[in-house]
Amino acid sequence: MRYLGLLLTILLVGPIWSQTDDKEQLKAIYDASLTQGKSYTWLNYLSNQIGGRLTGSVQAEQAVEYTKQKL
């Protein structure tokens, strides 16, 4: 009976240790997206090169085409 209790404890506590690995991996992905990502480059182009985009405007169409090319 003691072994069953020990086994259950190990099985229930085991996932707690793996949670830190998830946090570390998520932090690494987050850091990489901020330092190596292209989102700021895309945002800069959409905001400063194409400019404001009202619905149906030429700038809106340019933004759509630019986004299609990038994705």
N, C-alpha and C positions, 0 to 999 in steps of 0.2 A: 504494500500500500504506500509506503514511503517513496518507493521508486516511481510509482505512478504520479504522486504529487510533485516530485522533482521533475519528471518528464513534462508534465503539464506546465510547470513554472517556466522551464526552458523554452517550450514551444510558444508560450504567451509573451515572454520577455524578448525573445529573439527579434521580432520586427522592430523593436525600439532602437536597436543598434543600427539597423539599415536606414533609418530615417535621416541620420546625419549625412550619409552618402548622397541621398537625394538632395538635401539642402546644398551640399558642396557642388554637385553637378549643376543644379539650377543657377547657383551663383556664377559658376564658370560660363554657362551659356549667356547669362545676363551681361556679364563683363565683356564677353566676346562681341555681343551684339552692339554694345556701346562703343567699343574701340575699333572693331573691324567691320561693322555694319555699314551699309550704304544708305540707310534711311535718311541721314542728315544731308547727304549729297542730293538725294532725290527731292527732299523737302526744299532745299535751297533752290534747285532748278525750277520746281513748280512755283515757288513763291516769288523768286526774283527774276527769272527769265521769262516765264509765261505770264505771271502776274495774277491779278484778281480774276475769278472765274464765275461770272453770273451764268445762270442756266440758259443754254442756247447760244452763248457767246462764242466767238472765235477762240478765245482763251480756254473755254471749257472743252471745246473739241480738241485743241492742242494738248491739253492735260490728259484727256482720255487716250489719245494716240501715244503720247509719251509713256503713259502707264502701261499700255498694251505692249509696247516695245520692251519695257523693263521686266515685265512679268512673263 
